[in-house]
């Protein structure tokens, strides 16, 4: 993925800001025109604009594993957000 991201951004412009080889994806910093040019490359399945995501629900009593994931400090609060 690193080589593909570098190839695409070298040809079209912009900068690959995060490359996630395990997922076969990268984040692009560039204009809409650059994104459209990269989207036209046959190696690209799709592009999507970054978005902010917020949790909609708090789960009570999720079990130790999930409760521990969403907070660092002990004691655990018994919730998973």
N, C-alpha and C positions, 0 to 999 in steps of 0.2 A: 504494500500500500504506500509506503514511503516514496518509492520510486515513481509510482503513478501520480501521487499528489504533487511531487516536484515537477514531473513532466507536464502535468496539466497547468500548474501555476506559472511555469516558465513560459509556456506557449501562450497563455491567455492573459497573464498578469495576476496581480493579487498575491496573497501570502497564505500558505497553509499554516494556520496558527496552532492546531492540535491534530495530530495524526494518531488514529486508533487502529493499529494493524489488526488486532484481534477481531474487530467488527467490520473491517474493510471500509472505513470511512475517515473523513477528515473535515475539519472546520476551515472555512475560507474567509479571509478578510479581504474584501474587494467590492467593486461596484456591482450594480445589477447587470450591467452589460457583460462584465467578466463572468458572473455566475451563469448567465444565459449561454455564453460561449462554451463554458465548461460543461454545461448540461447537454450540449449538442454532441459531445464526444461519446462514441459508442461504448467506452469503458464505464460510463456513468449511468447508473440506473435511475437516480432521481436526485434532486436537490430540494432542500427545505430550509427556510429561514429559521434562525435560532429563536426560541421562545422561552418565556419564563413560565415555569410550572410550579404550582402551589398545591399542597395536599388539601383535599376536600373533606376528609373524615379523620377523626381520631379514634383508633381502636383501643378499647379498654381491655386489660388482661390479655395481652398478646402472647404471653410466655416469655421466658427469660431471653431467648435468642433475639427476637425482634425488639424487645424492650431495650436490650443492651446496644443494639445497632444504632438507635436514634438518639443516644445520649452517651456522653463520656463519663460524667460524674456519677458517683454512687451517693446515696442509695437510688435504685431504680424507681421511677415514678409510676410504673404499672400501666403505661400508655405507649402506643406506637403512633407517631404522626408521620 
